Amino acid sequence: MRHLRLRRAAMVIAMAALSPWATAQSTPKTSAPAAAWPSRTVRIIVGFPAGSSPDLTARTLADPLSRALGQTVIVENKVGAGGNIAADYVAKATDDHTIGLMINGNMTIAKLLNPKLNYDPLTDLTPISLIGVSPLVLTAPVGAPGATAQEFLAAARKAGDKWSYGTPGVGTVGHIGMEWLKSKTGMNPVHVPYPGYPQVANGMLGGQLQLAMLPPALAMAQIKAGKLRAIGVTSSGRSTLVPELPSMSEAGVQGFSLEIWNAIAAPKSLPKPIALKLSTLFSEIARTPEMRQKLFVQGWQVVGTSSEGLSNRVKLDTALLGGVIAAQAIKAE
């Protein structure tokens, strides 16, 4: 009887293998779309102006991508709403030749800050590759009180709401990060939004601000010139971008880790074989020695992940920053 059951099972398997469904499934259909792609110019959409950090990264990646694909790759700037106009454009693209260079806010917390946003980062975008990461640098004027980071934070707690901090706007990573740091340290400086990070730095230089979280490239230029003072970096440990600066953990703030990052994303409608092809190419391109050096100079520590790696980072940061947004009741303007 057992022998008969085994024979019947084998017959079922054999018949299934010969069925049209099984034959179709066994055919490697996924390779054809990727092999024929791209058939025309590929566009990388950037939501920030020419010369901005995302724009520079996109243009740095465009040339080697063009060579790898054997097709023209151009960068287009669609500026506005902190990069969300460009992200929405990419999410709705249907030509299979449009992708985007985005910052973490566009791919994580955008919908949490503004429920009326026209796209949902988690459902309308296909993660392609996490390109680079960077901590922010907690920065203060040269004459700020306290000889150490711990003493500075103690002075900030004592100052209460008499101090102010600047960011590039409500809902930016710098804003959410500072609100999180406030909850961790007990300090309470008042938030003052500015148009961008350069204006924030000028606000500290002019004495209007007592602290801010700045990108390393901008912060270190002023710090090395003796115009601003570094308190520490927002990563969990020291960063290779600024190894001389202590982390927040070294400054006595436990459980605090915050990074900005940029990544490549595509519309959800992009065929999976093409998305996989792009993910592989961007990962390989970003991790070449030449590209690592170029992006390092721009202020990025290269990661160059797979699609899955970026997807995991999106979920992690959405949960982390979303918790701060909810706890501090942060809303986009």
C-alpha positions as CSV (number, residue, x, y, z in Angstrom):
1,M,0.0,0.0,0.0
2,R,2.8,2.4,0.9
3,H,4.5,1.6,-2.5
4,L,1.2,2.4,-4.3
5,R,0.9,5.8,-2.6
6,L,4.4,6.7,-3.6
7,R,3.7,5.8,-7.2
8,R,0.6,7.9,-7.2
9,A,2.5,10.8,-5.7
10,A,5.2,10.5,-8.3
11,M,2.5,10.5,-11.1
12,V,0.9,13.7,-9.7
13,I,4.3,15.4,-9.6
14,A,5.1,14.3,-13.2
15,M,1.7,15.5,-14.5
16,A,2.2,18.9,-12.7
17,A,5.6,19.3,-14.3
18,L,4.0,18.8,-17.8
19,S,1.1,21.2,-17.2
20,P,1.1,24.5,-19.1
21,W,1.3,26.4,-15.8
22,A,4.4,24.6,-14.7
23,T,6.0,24.9,-18.1
24,A,5.4,28.7,-18.0
25,Q,6.8,29.0,-14.5
26,S,9.9,27.0,-15.3
27,T,10.7,29.3,-18.2
28,P,13.1,32.1,-17.0
29,K,10.7,35.0,-18.0
30,T,12.4,37.5,-15.8
31,S,15.6,37.7,-17.9
32,A,14.0,39.0,-21.1
33,P,12.8,42.4,-19.8
34,A,16.1,43.2,-18.1
35,A,18.2,42.1,-21.1
36,A,16.2,44.4,-23.4
37,W,16.3,47.3,-21.0
38,P,17.0,50.2,-21.3
39,S,15.7,51.1,-24.7
40,R,16.1,54.9,-24.3
41,T,17.5,57.5,-22.0
42,V,17.3,56.8,-18.3
43,R,16.3,59.7,-16.1
44,I,17.4,60.2,-12.5
45,I,15.0,62.6,-10.8
46,V,16.4,64.8,-7.9
47,G,14.2,66.9,-5.7
48,F,16.8,69.5,-4.8
49,P,18.6,72.2,-6.7
50,A,21.7,71.8,-8.9
51,G,24.8,71.8,-6.7
52,S,23.0,70.4,-3.7
53,S,24.3,67.2,-2.1
54,P,21.6,64.9,-3.6
55,D,22.2,66.5,-7.0
56,L,26.0,66.0,-6.8
57,T,25.6,62.4,-5.8
58,A,23.1,61.7,-8.7
59,R,25.5,63.3,-11.2
60,T,28.4,61.4,-9.8
61,L,26.6,58.1,-10.3
62,A,25.1,59.0,-13.7
63,D,28.2,58.6,-15.8
64,P,29.3,55.2,-14.6
65,L,25.7,54.0,-14.8
66,S,25.5,55.2,-18.4
67,R,28.6,53.3,-19.3
68,A,27.3,50.1,-17.6
69,L,24.0,50.4,-19.4
70,G,25.3,51.5,-22.8
71,Q,22.6,54.2,-22.7
72,T,22.4,57.9,-21.9
73,V,21.6,58.7,-18.3
74,I,20.5,62.3,-17.4
75,V,19.7,64.0,-14.1
76,E,16.6,66.2,-13.9
77,N,15.9,68.5,-10.9
78,K,12.3,68.8,-9.7
79,V,12.6,71.0,-6.7
80,G,10.2,71.6,-3.9
81,A,8.6,70.3,-0.6
82,G,11.8,68.9,0.7
83,G,12.2,66.5,-2.2
84,N,8.7,65.2,-2.0
85,I,7.6,66.7,-5.3
86,A,10.3,64.6,-7.0
87,A,9.5,61.5,-5.0
88,D,5.9,61.8,-6.0
89,Y,6.9,62.2,-9.6
90,V,9.0,59.1,-9.5
91,A,6.3,57.1,-7.7
92,K,3.8,57.9,-10.5
93,A,6.2,57.4,-13.4
94,T,5.1,54.6,-15.8
95,D,7.8,54.7,-18.5
96,D,10.2,52.2,-16.8
97,H,13.1,54.6,-17.5
98,T,12.6,57.0,-14.5
99,I,14.2,56.5,-11.1
100,G,15.0,58.9,-8.3
101,L,17.9,59.9,-6.0
102,M,16.2,60.5,-2.7
103,I,17.1,61.4,0.9
104,N,15.8,59.4,3.8
105,G,13.0,61.7,4.7
106,N,11.4,61.1,1.2
107,M,11.5,57.4,1.7
108,T,10.5,57.1,5.4
109,I,8.6,59.7,7.4
110,A,7.1,61.9,4.6
111,K,3.6,60.4,5.0
112,L,3.8,60.4,8.8
113,L,4.5,64.1,8.8
114,N,1.9,64.9,6.2
115,P,-1.0,62.4,5.8
116,K,-2.2,64.4,2.8
117,L,0.9,63.6,0.8
118,N,0.2,62.3,-2.7
119,Y,2.4,59.2,-2.4
120,D,3.2,56.7,0.3
121,P,6.9,55.9,0.6
122,L,6.3,52.3,1.8
123,T,3.8,51.3,-0.9
124,D,4.5,53.5,-3.9
125,L,8.3,53.2,-4.3
126,T,10.6,50.3,-5.1
127,P,13.8,50.4,-3.1
128,I,16.9,50.0,-5.3
129,S,20.0,50.7,-3.3
130,L,21.1,52.6,-0.2
131,I,24.1,54.6,-1.6
132,G,25.6,56.5,1.4
133,V,25.1,57.4,5.0
134,S,26.4,60.2,7.2
135,P,25.9,61.3,10.8
136,L,25.1,64.9,11.6
137,V,27.5,66.9,13.8
138,L,26.0,68.6,16.9
139,T,27.6,72.0,16.5
140,A,27.7,75.1,18.7
141,P,29.3,78.6,18.5
142,V,33.0,78.8,19.4
143,G,32.2,80.6,22.7
144,A,29.7,78.0,23.9
145,P,30.0,77.1,27.6
146,G,31.5,73.8,28.8
147,A,34.9,72.3,28.2
148,T,33.5,68.9,27.3
149,A,30.4,67.6,25.6
150,Q,28.9,66.6,28.9
151,E,29.5,70.1,30.3
152,F,27.9,71.6,27.2
153,L,24.8,69.5,27.5
154,A,24.6,70.4,31.2
155,A,24.7,74.1,30.2
156,A,22.0,73.5,27.6
157,R,19.7,71.9,30.2
158,K,20.3,74.8,32.6
159,A,19.5,77.4,29.8
160,G,16.1,75.8,29.2
161,D,14.2,77.7,26.5
162,K,16.6,80.6,26.5
163,W,18.6,78.8,23.9
164,S,17.6,78.2,20.2
165,Y,18.5,75.6,17.7
166,G,18.2,75.8,13.9
167,T,17.2,73.3,11.2
168,P,16.4,73.3,7.5
169,G,12.7,73.1,8.4
170,V,10.0,71.4,10.3
171,G,10.0,67.6,9.9
172,T,13.6,67.4,8.5
173,V,15.9,64.8,10.0
174,G,17.8,67.6,11.8
175,H,14.6,68.8,13.4
176,I,13.4,65.3,14.4
177,G,16.9,64.4,15.6
178,M,17.2,67.4,17.8
179,E,13.7,66.8,19.4
180,W,14.8,63.3,20.1
181,L,18.0,64.5,21.7
182,K,16.0,66.9,23.8
183,S,14.0,64.0,25.1
184,K,17.2,62.1,25.9
185,T,19.0,64.9,27.6
186,G,16.4,67.1,29.3
187,M,17.4,70.2,27.4
188,N,14.8,72.4,25.9
189,P,16.1,74.9,23.2
190,V,13.5,76.5,21.0
191,H,13.3,75.4,17.3
192,V,14.0,78.0,14.6
193,P,13.5,76.7,11.0
194,Y,15.7,78.1,8.2
195,P,15.6,77.6,4.4
196,G,18.7,75.3,4.5
197,Y,21.8,74.1,6.3
198,P,24.0,77.0,5.1
199,Q,21.6,79.5,6.6
200,V,21.6,77.5,9.9
201,A,25.3,77.7,10.1
202,N,25.1,81.5,9.4
203,G,22.6,81.7,12.2
204,M,25.1,80.3,14.7
205,L,27.9,82.4,13.3
206,G,25.7,85.5,13.8
207,G,24.8,84.6,17.4
208,Q,21.1,83.9,16.7
209,L,21.5,80.1,17.5
210,Q,23.2,78.2,20.3
211,L,23.3,74.8,18.6
212,A,22.3,72.7,15.5
213,M,22.9,69.4,13.8
214,L,24.8,70.0,10.6
215,P,26.1,67.7,7.8
216,P,29.9,66.9,8.4
217,A,31.1,68.6,5.2
218,L,29.5,71.9,6.2
219,A,30.2,71.6,9.9
220,M,33.9,70.7,9.5
221,A,34.7,73.5,7.1
222,Q,33.5,76.0,9.8
223,I,35.0,74.0,12.7
224,K,38.5,73.8,11.1
225,A,38.3,77.5,10.3
226,G,37.8,78.1,14.1
227,K,34.3,79.6,13.5
228,L,32.2,76.9,15.1
229,R,32.7,74.2,17.7
230,A,31.9,70.5,17.4
231,I,30.2,68.8,20.3
232,G,29.9,65.3,18.8
233,V,28.5,63.2,16.0
234,T,25.0,61.7,16.1
235,S,26.0,58.1,15.1
236,S,26.2,55.3,17.6
237,G,30.0,55.2,17.3
238,R,32.7,57.4,15.7
239,S,32.3,58.0,12.0
240,T,35.0,57.5,9.4
241,L,33.9,60.8,7.9
242,V,35.0,62.7,11.1
243,P,36.9,60.1,13.2
244,E,38.3,62.8,15.5
245,L,34.8,63.7,16.9
246,P,33.2,61.8,19.8
247,S,29.8,60.1,19.4
248,M,26.8,60.9,21.4
249,S,27.3,57.8,23.4
250,E,30.8,59.1,24.4
251,A,29.1,62.4,25.3
252,G,26.9,60.4,27.8
253,V,23.8,60.1,25.7
254,Q,23.0,56.4,25.5
255,G,20.8,54.8,22.9
256,F,21.0,57.7,20.4
257,S,22.0,57.0,16.8
258,L,20.9,59.2,13.9
259,E,22.1,59.3,10.3
260,I,21.1,61.0,7.1
261,W,21.3,59.0,3.9
262,N,20.6,59.0,0.2
263,A,19.3,56.2,-1.9
264,I,18.0,55.2,-5.3
265,A,14.3,54.3,-5.6
266,A,12.0,53.5,-8.5
267,P,8.3,53.4,-9.1
268,K,6.5,50.4,-7.7
269,S,5.4,49.6,-11.2
270,L,9.0,49.0,-12.4
271,P,9.3,45.3,-13.5
272,K,11.2,43.3,-10.9
273,P,13.9,42.0,-13.3
274,I,14.8,45.7,-14.1
275,A,14.8,46.7,-10.5
276,L,17.1,43.8,-9.7
277,K,19.4,44.8,-12.6
278,L,19.5,48.4,-11.3
279,S,20.1,47.3,-7.7
280,T,23.1,45.2,-8.7
281,L,24.6,47.9,-10.9
282,F,24.2,50.7,-8.3
283,S,25.6,48.5,-5.6
284,E,28.6,47.6,-7.7
285,I,29.2,51.2,-8.9
286,A,28.9,52.8,-5.5
287,R,31.4,50.3,-3.9
288,T,34.2,50.8,-6.4
289,P,37.3,52.6,-4.9
290,E,36.9,55.5,-7.3
291,M,33.3,56.1,-6.3
292,R,33.9,55.6,-2.6
293,Q,36.5,58.4,-2.8
294,K,34.3,60.7,-4.7
295,L,31.3,60.2,-2.4
296,F,33.5,60.5,0.7
297,V,34.6,63.9,-0.5
298,Q,30.9,64.8,-0.8
299,G,30.4,63.8,2.8
300,W,29.1,60.2,2.4
301,Q,30.2,56.9,3.7
302,V,29.4,54.4,0.9
303,V,27.1,51.5,1.7
304,G,25.8,50.3,-1.7
305,T,23.2,47.8,-0.5
306,S,20.9,45.5,-2.3
307,S,17.2,46.3,-2.7
308,E,16.5,44.3,0.4
309,G,19.1,46.2,2.4
310,L,17.5,49.5,1.6
311,S,14.1,48.1,2.3
312,N,15.2,47.0,5.8
313,R,16.7,50.4,6.4
314,V,13.5,52.2,5.3
315,K,11.5,50.1,7.8
316,L,13.9,50.6,10.6
317,D,14.1,54.4,10.2
318,T,10.4,54.7,9.7
319,A,9.7,53.0,13.0
320,L,12.5,55.0,14.8
321,L,11.7,58.5,13.5
322,G,8.0,57.8,13.5
323,G,8.2,57.1,17.2
324,V,9.9,60.5,17.8
325,I,7.3,62.3,15.5
326,A,4.4,60.7,17.5
327,A,6.0,61.4,20.9
328,Q,6.9,65.0,20.1
329,A,3.7,65.7,18.1
330,I,5.7,66.9,15.1
331,K,3.7,68.0,12.0
332,A,4.9,69.3,8.7
333,E,4.1,72.9,8.0
